[in-house]
Amino acid sequence: MNPYKQFNIYNWLTFSEQKLKTIQKASIFHDEIHFKKSCEKFSYYPQDIWLFLLASEWAKIGEEESFMGRCGELGDELGSKIIATRLVHSIMRLSFLMEKEYAPYSKWFGTAFSKLKSGEVLNPTLQNVLFANNWKDREKHLSKAYEVIAKLHNQLKITKELPTKVKSFYDRPYLTIYGSKVFTAEILKQIKDEQVLNIKSPIGSVNQITNTVDLLENEKLLKRMKALYE
């Protein structure tokens, strides 16, 4: 990456978040070539990219928020726990996005999350989700977490005020926050950049699609990922 060159939306969406965090936190002791000023543009994602990433993470929640209970109701406790874990991960990623902090890779992800303002509030609840022995208890704690992040979303004031209480998934007995139907839909309405608007689906950045280090650290492979957004 050349920090002196213009970064377009495809660069932003296919660049390792861990590397962005490294640039953001780097200490520069001697700067004759004005490297620090060139790196200022990487302090965080541009507004419309940020909105797209937020919408995409809510969409991931929307895709699976009813499945945790459905698996549990069918007696598939392992499946229910796996889905609950993915939902917890998405809630954590949303927290980083809402506080405009780059998320580190997996080894430091939990530690960095616990230092967020929202992490202090959500950590005990998310722990309870993971320790729950049945899907009903899991749902109770997830519902509490959903309501917290919904309130945090409203504090951002990037959309109209959105519902902060969980409700049944249509006529099914599973409590959801309607991540994609409500939150994703409203956030996408705020995007103005035509290139971002032309992306067909809210799939997020490569960091939201995969955590495979061999991909996220391979510049040649990441360049190929740009095709996802064209």
VEXDREN-2710 file (C-alpha; in Angstrom, 1 decimal):
% VEXDREN-2710
k/r/px/py/pz
1/MET/0.0/0.0/0.0
2/ASN/1.2/3.5/-0.9
3/PRO/-0.1/6.0/1.6
4/TYR/0.5/8.9/-0.8
5/LYS/-2.0/7.5/-3.4
6/GLN/-5.7/8.1/-3.4
7/PHE/-7.7/5.3/-1.7
8/ASN/-10.9/4.4/-3.5
9/ILE/-13.9/2.5/-2.1
10/TYR/-12.6/-0.8/-3.4
11/ASN/-9.3/-0.3/-1.5
12/TRP/-11.2/0.5/1.7
13/LEU/-13.4/-2.6/1.4
14/THR/-10.6/-5.0/0.6
15/PHE/-7.9/-3.8/3.0
16/SER/-7.0/-5.7/6.1
17/GLU/-8.5/-4.0/9.2
18/GLN/-5.6/-5.2/11.3
19/LYS/-3.3/-3.2/9.0
20/LEU/-5.5/-0.2/9.2
21/LYS/-5.3/-0.4/13.0
22/THR/-1.5/-0.7/12.8
23/ILE/-1.3/2.4/10.7
24/GLN/-3.7/4.3/13.0
25/LYS/-1.7/3.4/16.1
26/ALA/1.8/3.7/14.7
27/SER/4.4/5.8/16.5
28/ILE/6.5/8.0/14.2
29/PHE/9.6/9.6/15.7
30/HIS/11.2/11.3/12.7
31/ASP/9.1/12.4/9.7
32/GLU/11.0/14.3/7.0
33/ILE/8.7/12.9/4.3
34/HIS/5.5/13.9/6.1
35/PHE/4.4/10.3/6.4
36/LYS/2.2/11.0/9.4
37/LYS/0.1/13.6/7.5
38/SER/-0.4/11.1/4.7
39/CYS/-1.6/8.5/7.1
40/GLU/-4.2/10.8/8.7
41/LYS/-6.7/9.7/6.0
42/PHE/-6.6/6.2/7.5
43/SER/-7.8/7.4/10.9
44/TYR/-11.1/5.7/10.2
45/TYR/-13.4/4.7/7.3
46/PRO/-15.0/7.4/5.2
47/GLN/-18.6/8.1/6.1
48/ASP/-20.4/6.1/3.4
49/ILE/-18.1/3.2/3.7
50/TRP/-18.7/3.2/7.5
51/LEU/-22.5/3.3/6.9
52/PHE/-22.1/0.3/4.5
53/LEU/-20.2/-1.7/7.0
54/LEU/-22.7/-1.0/9.7
55/ALA/-25.6/-2.0/7.5
56/SER/-23.7/-5.1/6.5
57/GLU/-23.1/-6.2/10.1
58/TRP/-26.8/-5.7/10.9
59/ALA/-27.7/-7.7/7.9
60/LYS/-25.6/-10.6/9.2
61/ILE/-27.6/-10.5/12.4
62/GLY/-30.8/-10.4/10.5
63/GLU/-29.9/-13.5/8.5
64/GLU/-29.5/-15.7/11.6
65/GLU/-31.2/-14.1/14.6
66/SER/-34.2/-16.4/14.3
67/PHE/-32.1/-19.5/13.6
68/MET/-30.7/-19.8/17.1
69/GLY/-34.1/-20.5/18.6
70/ARG/-35.2/-22.6/15.7
71/CYS/-32.2/-25.0/16.1
72/GLY/-32.8/-25.1/19.9
73/GLU/-36.5/-25.9/19.4
74/LEU/-35.5/-28.8/17.2
75/GLY/-33.2/-30.1/19.9
76/ASP/-30.1/-29.1/18.0
77/GLU/-28.2/-27.5/20.9
78/LEU/-24.9/-27.6/19.2
79/GLY/-26.3/-25.8/16.2
80/SER/-28.0/-23.2/18.4
81/LYS/-24.7/-22.5/20.3
82/ILE/-22.8/-22.1/17.0
83/ILE/-25.3/-19.6/15.7
84/ALA/-25.4/-17.8/19.0
85/THR/-21.6/-17.5/18.9
86/ARG/-21.8/-15.9/15.4
87/LEU/-24.4/-13.5/16.6
88/VAL/-22.2/-12.5/19.6
89/HIS/-19.3/-11.9/17.2
90/SER/-21.5/-9.6/15.0
91/ILE/-22.7/-7.7/18.1
92/MET/-19.0/-7.2/19.0
93/ARG/-18.1/-6.1/15.5
94/LEU/-21.0/-3.6/15.6
95/SER/-19.6/-2.2/18.8
96/PHE/-16.2/-1.5/17.1
97/LEU/-18.0/0.1/14.2
98/MET/-20.3/2.3/16.3
99/GLU/-17.3/3.6/18.3
100/LYS/-15.3/4.0/15.1
101/GLU/-12.5/1.8/16.2
102/TYR/-10.7/-0.6/13.9
103/ALA/-11.1/-4.2/15.1
104/PRO/-7.9/-6.3/15.5
105/TYR/-7.5/-9.9/14.4
106/SER/-8.8/-12.7/16.5
107/LYS/-6.1/-13.0/19.1
108/TRP/-6.7/-9.5/20.3
109/PHE/-10.4/-9.1/19.4
110/GLY/-11.9/-10.0/22.8
111/THR/-9.3/-7.9/24.7
112/ALA/-9.9/-4.9/22.5
113/PHE/-13.7/-5.3/22.7
114/SER/-13.5/-5.3/26.5
115/LYS/-11.8/-1.8/26.4
116/LEU/-14.6/-0.3/24.3
117/LYS/-17.3/1.8/26.2
118/SER/-20.0/-0.5/24.9
119/GLY/-17.8/-3.5/25.7
120/GLU/-17.9/-2.7/29.4
121/VAL/-21.7/-2.8/29.2
122/LEU/-22.1/-5.8/26.9
123/ASN/-19.4/-8.1/28.1
124/PRO/-21.3/-9.8/31.0
125/THR/-24.4/-10.2/28.8
126/LEU/-22.5/-11.8/25.9
127/GLN/-20.7/-14.1/28.4
128/ASN/-24.1/-15.2/29.6
129/VAL/-25.1/-16.0/26.0
130/LEU/-22.1/-18.2/25.6
131/PHE/-22.6/-20.0/28.9
132/ALA/-26.3/-20.6/28.6
133/ASN/-27.4/-24.2/28.7
134/ASN/-30.6/-23.9/26.7
135/TRP/-31.8/-21.8/23.8
136/LYS/-34.4/-20.0/25.9
137/ASP/-31.8/-18.7/28.3
138/ARG/-29.6/-17.9/25.2
139/GLU/-32.4/-16.0/23.7
140/LYS/-33.0/-14.0/26.9
141/HIS/-29.4/-12.8/27.0
142/LEU/-29.2/-12.2/23.3
143/SER/-32.4/-10.1/23.5
144/LYS/-30.8/-7.9/26.2
145/ALA/-27.7/-7.5/24.0
146/TYR/-29.8/-6.6/20.9
147/GLU/-31.6/-3.9/22.9
148/VAL/-28.3/-2.4/24.1
149/ILE/-26.9/-2.1/20.6
150/ALA/-30.2/-0.8/19.2
151/LYS/-30.1/2.0/21.8
152/LEU/-26.4/2.6/20.9
153/HIS/-27.4/2.8/17.2
154/ASN/-30.0/5.5/18.0
155/GLN/-27.4/7.5/19.9
156/LEU/-25.4/7.7/16.6
157/LYS/-28.3/9.7/15.1
158/ILE/-27.6/8.5/11.6
159/THR/-31.2/7.3/11.0
160/LYS/-34.6/8.1/12.4
161/GLU/-35.2/6.6/15.8
162/LEU/-35.5/2.9/15.4
163/PRO/-37.2/0.3/17.7
164/THR/-35.1/-0.9/20.7
165/LYS/-37.3/-3.7/21.9
166/VAL/-37.1/-7.3/20.6
167/LYS/-40.3/-8.9/19.2
168/SER/-41.4/-12.2/17.8
169/PHE/-40.1/-13.2/14.4
170/TYR/-43.3/-12.8/12.4
171/ASP/-45.6/-15.5/13.8
172/ARG/-42.7/-17.6/15.1
173/PRO/-41.9/-17.9/18.8
174/TYR/-38.4/-16.4/18.5
175/LEU/-37.4/-13.0/19.7
176/THR/-35.5/-10.8/17.2
177/ILE/-34.5/-7.2/16.7
178/TYR/-35.1/-7.4/12.9
179/GLY/-31.5/-6.5/12.1
180/SER/-31.8/-6.4/8.3
181/LYS/-35.4/-5.5/7.8
182/VAL/-35.2/-2.5/10.1
183/PHE/-31.6/-1.4/10.8
184/THR/-29.9/-2.4/7.5
185/ALA/-32.6/-0.9/5.4
186/GLU/-32.6/2.4/7.3
187/ILE/-28.8/2.8/7.3
188/LEU/-28.5/2.1/3.6
189/LYS/-30.9/5.0/2.9
190/GLN/-28.3/7.4/4.4
191/ILE/-25.6/6.5/1.8
192/LYS/-25.0/9.1/-0.9
193/ASP/-21.8/7.8/-2.7
194/GLU/-23.0/6.4/-6.0
195/GLN/-20.2/3.7/-6.1
196/VAL/-21.2/2.5/-2.7
197/LEU/-24.9/2.5/-3.6
198/ASN/-24.1/0.4/-6.7
199/ILE/-22.8/-2.5/-4.6
200/LYS/-25.6/-5.1/-5.1
201/SER/-25.7/-6.5/-1.5
202/PRO/-24.6/-5.4/1.9
203/ILE/-21.9/-8.0/2.2
204/GLY/-19.5/-5.9/4.2
205/SER/-15.7/-5.6/3.8
206/VAL/-13.4/-8.6/3.4
207/ASN/-12.9/-8.4/7.1
208/GLN/-16.6/-9.1/7.6
209/ILE/-16.6/-11.9/5.1
210/THR/-13.6/-13.9/6.3
211/ASN/-11.0/-14.1/9.1
212/THR/-8.6/-16.2/7.1
213/VAL/-5.2/-14.7/7.7
214/ASP/-3.7/-16.2/4.5
215/LEU/-6.2/-14.1/2.6
216/LEU/-6.2/-10.9/4.6
217/GLU/-2.4/-10.8/4.5
218/ASN/-2.1/-11.5/0.8
219/GLU/-2.3/-8.4/-1.3
220/LYS/-2.7/-10.2/-4.6
221/LEU/-5.6/-12.2/-3.4
222/LEU/-7.2/-9.1/-1.9
223/LYS/-7.1/-7.3/-5.2
224/ARG/-9.1/-10.1/-6.7
225/MET/-11.7/-9.6/-4.0
226/LYS/-12.6/-6.2/-5.5
227/ALA/-14.7/-8.1/-8.0
228/LEU/-17.2/-8.6/-5.3
229/TYR/-18.1/-4.9/-5.3
230/GLU/-18.0/-4.1/-9.0
END
